[in-house]
């Protein structure tokens, strides 16, 4: 993979970056009128108005750099109208709406070769589950009301029902890569 950066307006520098470095925690935020998760035909979680969030975790994701950043994004992103009808003024927390978090390794499907998706970009079960569970706790902490945050079943074959509102579907990545020290 090649990444272009501009050192000066008149010059371009190309840097070789391994593909796995470019992967980062992904979420898909969907504004919803309602959503639910069922496993083996039995509903395990549901929300009314709020957001359904699909969560993908990859190699190198951490609690500090990825889960915490994205927990803040989900809870505080301005996706809802205000009382006067002005768009994009209130967050799910501002409105007291609910959040449904669903782990989804298929967000890392690589379909560049052949017809069968390759999921090697997704982090394996045990470590991914630990980060997902921490992410859930961080979202609950950021929201301040754990009852408003519902979850699917990690690693299960889930059926997701969702009535998308808008539709509003926003992909978010956890990191903006730079070549400068973040500390």
N, C-alpha and C positions, 0 to 999 in steps of 0.2 A: 504494500500500500504506500502511496505517496501522499504526503501532506504538504501543502504549499503555505508558506508564511511570508509575510512581507516585512523585511527589515527596514527598508527605506522605500518611499513611494516609487522610486525608479528601478528597484531590484526585487527579484523573487528568489527565494531560497527553497529548495526541495529537500525534505528530510525523510529518510526511510524509517517508517514506524511499523513494528510488527502488528499484524492484524488484531491479535488478542488485546493489545493495549488500547485499541480504539473502541472496544466493547465497554459498555457501561450499563448500570442499572437503568431499566426502562419501566415507565408506567404509562398506561393509557387511561386518561381520566375521561369518563363519559357522564355528562350531566343527565340525570335520570328522573323520571316521574315515579318510578319504582323499580326494584330489582330483587332477584332472589337466586339462591343457590340450592340445588337438590343433588343428593348423592343416592344412587340406587332407588330412585323414585320417591325419596323422602326429603322434604324441604328441611335444610339445616340452618338457613339464615335468610333474612329478608330485610329490606328497607323500604320506606316510603320515599318521598322526594329527597334528592341528594345527589351523590355521585357513586358510580360503580367504577372501581379502579382495578385494572389488570396489572399485575406486578411481575416483571421479569428480572431475574437475578443472574448475573454472569460471573465468570472468573475474575477475581480481583476486587469484587465489590466488598465494601466494608460498612460497618455500622456508622463510623464517624464521617466518612466522606460521601456515603450514598444514602443509607437509610434515613439518617437524620435530616439531610437536605430535602429529600423527597417527602418526608412526613410534613415538613413545613409547607412545601408547595401544595400538597393535597388539601390541607386544612385551610390555608390562607389565600389560595388563588381566587380571584374575583370572577366568578362564573355566573352570578345571578343578578337580576335587576334589583334596583332599589324601590322604595315605596312610590316614587313618582314615575316608575317605568323606565328609568334610564338604565341602559344595559351595562353589564360588566362592572357593577359597583359593590357587590357583596359576595363574601365567601360562604362556603357551606356552614362554617362555624357562625358567621354573622347571622345567618338565617335560622340557625338551630336545626338544620337538616341532617340527614344521616349519611354515613359512608359505608360502602361494602367493598372490602379488600379481597381480591381473588388472586392467588398465585398462578402464574401462567408461563411455564418454561417455553412454550411455543413462540413467544415473542422473539426468541433467538433462533428461529428457523433460518437456515441458510438454504436457499433454493437455487443457487448458482449452477449446480451440476445436476443433471438428470431430472427425474420426476419425483424422487423421494426426498423430503426435507431432511436436512442434517441438523441435529440439535446439540452438537458439540460446543456451541457457544454458550449454552446454558450451564450454570453451575450445578453440580451433582446434588442429590437429594438431601443428605444430612447437613452439610454446610449451608445450602440454600434455605433449608427449613429454619435453621437457627437465625439467619439474617432476616428472613420473612417474619418470624415471630417477634424479633426485636423491632422490626419496622412497624408491625401492628401496635406494639407497646408505645413506640415513639409517636405514632399518629394519635393514639388515645391520650397520651400525655399532652401533646400539642393542642388537641381539641379541648381537653379539660373535662370531658364527659364520656367515660368509657362506654356507656350504654348506647351512645350514638354511632359507635364504630363496630361493625359486624364483619365477620370473616367467613370465607369458604373453608374447605378442608384441604390442607396442603397435601399434594400428591394424589388426591383422589380423582376419579373420573367424574367430573362435575357437569351438571347441566345448569347453564346460566340463563336466566330470563331477565330481560331488561327492556324497559320502554325508554328509549333515548329521548331527551327533551331538547328540541332544537332542529335538527340534531347538533349537539356539541360534543365533539370527540377530540381530545387534545393529547398528543404524544409528548412526553417529557423525559429527558435524559438527566441522569444525576450529575454529570460533570461537564464542565467546559474545559477542554484541555488547553493548556498554555505551556510554554517552555520556561516559565518563570516559577520560582519557588512559591507555593501557596501559603507558607507559614508566615 
